[in-house]
Amino acid sequence: MLRRPPRQQYAALCYRLSKKNPEPEVLLLTSRDTGRWVIPKGWPMGGKKAHAVAEQEAYEEAGVKGTVEKAPFGFYEYEKKLNSGINVLCRVQVHLLEVSELQDSFPEKDSRRLEWVSPQEAAKRVNEPELKALMLTFDKRMALSK
């Protein structure tokens, strides 16, 4: 059976640092369909660069404003069930986004639950093995930068 190439998506791994808590926290949100823990992500947008799409999705899905890194932090794959019922393999390019502000009102506010957790806790909650690994890699990177 022929397998189609993965569909491309772009995501933001949103994190914050605070003086009160020296450990970084990452933002997880629930998916609208299954309620599983995910990071903000979406399809390419005409004319927008990958990091700008990740930044836009972070705002729409979680009300996040901040500074996004242009270079990808990493990649992961997962199977997405489309509205048509067809499953497609998606390859997600992840960009780090340091959160400076959370908006009270944003487009998908009533569709999702948000929670700040440690990268280790995030790795336990997300389903995708490569995303789990990215969370742990992020945690190590932040520990080294202290």
C-alpha positions in Angstrom: 0.0 0.0 0.0 1.3 3.4 -0.9 1.8 5.9 2.0 1.3 9.6 1.4 4.1 11.9 2.6 3.3 13.5 5.9 1.3 16.8 5.9 3.2 19.7 7.4 2.1 21.6 10.5 3.8 24.2 12.7 3.7 24.4 16.5 4.9 26.6 19.4 6.4 25.2 22.5 5.3 28.0 24.8 7.3 28.5 27.9 7.8 31.1 30.7 10.5 31.9 33.2 9.8 33.8 36.4 11.7 35.2 39.3 9.4 33.4 41.8 10.0 30.0 40.1 13.5 29.4 38.8 12.3 26.3 36.8 10.8 26.9 33.4 7.1 26.0 32.8 5.6 25.0 29.5 2.0 25.6 28.4 -0.1 22.6 27.5 -3.7 22.9 26.2 -6.4 20.4 25.4 -7.2 19.4 21.8 -10.7 20.4 20.8 -11.6 16.9 19.5 -10.2 14.4 22.0 -9.3 16.5 25.0 -5.7 15.2 25.0 -2.8 17.4 26.0 -1.1 19.1 23.1 0.9 22.3 22.2 -0.5 25.0 19.8 -0.1 24.0 16.2 -1.7 24.4 12.8 -1.5 24.2 9.1 0.6 26.4 6.9 -0.9 29.9 6.2 -0.3 31.4 2.8 2.5 33.9 2.8 3.5 33.3 6.4 6.9 31.8 7.5 6.8 28.7 9.7 7.7 30.6 13.0 5.0 33.2 12.2 2.4 30.4 11.8 3.5 28.9 15.2 3.2 32.3 16.8 -0.3 32.9 15.3 -1.5 29.5 16.4 -0.2 30.1 19.9 -2.3 33.3 20.1 -5.5 31.7 18.5 -5.4 28.6 20.6 -4.0 29.9 23.9 -4.0 33.7 23.9 -0.2 33.7 24.0 2.0 36.7 23.1 5.7 36.6 23.2 9.0 36.1 21.3 9.2 33.2 18.9 12.5 31.7 17.7 12.8 31.6 13.9 14.9 28.4 13.8 13.0 25.2 14.5 13.6 23.5 17.9 12.6 20.1 16.7 10.1 18.0 14.9 7.5 15.3 15.8 5.0 13.2 13.9 1.4 12.1 14.8 -1.7 10.8 13.1 -4.5 13.3 12.8 -8.1 12.4 12.0 -9.5 14.9 9.5 -13.2 16.0 9.5 -13.7 13.7 6.6 -12.8 10.7 8.8 -9.5 10.0 7.1 -6.3 9.7 9.1 -3.3 11.5 7.9 0.3 11.5 9.1 1.4 15.0 10.1 5.0 16.2 10.6 5.1 19.1 13.1 7.9 21.7 13.1 8.2 23.1 16.6 9.4 26.6 17.5 10.2 27.8 21.0 8.1 30.8 22.1 8.9 32.7 25.3 5.7 34.0 26.7 5.5 37.6 27.8 1.7 38.0 28.0 -1.4 35.9 28.1 -4.5 37.5 26.7 -7.8 37.1 28.6 -9.7 36.9 25.3 -8.7 34.8 22.3 -10.4 32.9 19.5 -10.4 29.4 21.0 -10.8 30.4 24.7 -14.0 28.4 25.2 -12.8 25.3 23.3 -9.7 24.5 25.3 -8.2 24.1 28.8 -4.8 25.6 29.5 -2.3 24.5 32.1 1.3 25.5 33.0 3.4 22.5 34.0 7.1 21.5 34.2 8.7 20.1 31.1 8.9 16.7 32.9 5.2 16.8 33.6 4.4 17.9 30.0 6.4 14.9 28.8 4.2 12.6 30.9 1.0 14.2 29.6 1.5 14.3 25.8 0.9 11.2 23.8 3.4 11.6 21.0 6.8 9.9 21.8 8.8 12.5 19.8 7.0 15.4 21.5 7.8 13.8 24.9 11.4 13.7 23.9 11.3 17.4 22.8 9.9 18.3 26.2 12.8 16.6 28.0 15.4 18.1 25.5 13.9 21.5 26.3 14.2 20.8 30.0 17.9 19.9 29.6 18.6 22.9 27.4 17.1 25.2 30.0 19.1 23.6 32.9 22.3 24.1 30.9 21.6 27.8 30.3 21.2 28.6 34.0 
